[in-house]
Amino acid sequence: MPELPEVETMVRGIRPHVEGRTLAGVRKCRCPCRPLLIEPDWRAVRRRSAGQRISAVRRVAKRIVLELASGDCFVVEPRMTGLMLLADPPDRGHLRLAWEFADAGEFPAVWFWDRRGLGTVRLYDAEELAAALGNGRLGTDALRMTEAEWRERCAATARPIKVALLDQKFVAGIGNLYASEILHAAGIHPARPANELNPRRIRRLHRAVIDVLEAAIRHEGSTLSDGTYRNALNAAGSYQNEHRVYGQADRPCPTCGRGAIRRAVQAQRATFYCAGCQR
C-alpha cells in the first residue's frame, strides 16, 4: 500500500537518526514467513555494508534509498506491507532485516518489517542504480512534475487518466489511493482519456497532485482499516480522515453534496469518484 506520501514519511522519519551513522553490519531477522527478496547474495551484502557510513537517506518514487559512503546504495521497495522502522514494530515475527549501527545512539538499528514479504531489498553500485532507476525507467517524480510536463505526457496517451496516473513511467510515486483523491480534487472523471484534457484541466490536475500529496505527507500518510501502514515510530498516519472519495462508495459527496461516490474498476484496481462533480 505505501505510496509516495507514506514512503516520504518513512524517509523523513528515519533520516535524522540514520544519516552520518556507521553500520556495524546488516542482519537477517528470524522470520518463518515467505522469504524476502534480497540482492545480490547475502554474503556480498554483508561484506559490502559492514563498517560503511550511511551518507544520505532519500526517496526515489516509492522506494527508500540508503546511500553508503562507498557509493553503494540500499534500495528498499516496501510494496504492499513493508515498513522502515526505528522502534516498536507491529510484531517481531515479521521483522526481516536490521541495519545495526556501530555507535551508541537513541536507536540501535533501523528495521525493515514486512507482513506479506512482497518487499525487496537490493544493494546497487552506482552503475546498477542508474540502470535500475534511471534511463527512463521511471517518470518524473509526482511532486516535481511541471505543468508543461503534464501537458506533454497527457497529450501522448489516450489511456484513461486514472490508468495513466498509475503508470510509474508516466509519473513516479502515485498509487491507486492517491490517484482517486487527486482526480476528485481536480474535478476530472477517471475515465476521461488523458489526451482530451484541456489546458484548464491540466492546470487543475497539476495543482491537485501537489496539494493532495503534500497534505498527505503533513498527515504522515494514510493508515487504512487493516492498520498496516505505520510511520518510523510505529504510529498511524491520519490522512485517511481527510479522504474525500477513496473507500467511500455510495456515500454522499462531501465536496458538491449533489452526487454519490461511485466505485468502478480500472486496470483491475478500484476507482472512486463523484458522479456529480467529476463528469
Order of alpha helices (4+ residues) and beta strands (2+ residues): alpha-beta-beta-alpha-beta-beta-beta-beta-beta-beta-beta-alpha-alpha-alpha-alpha-alpha-beta-beta
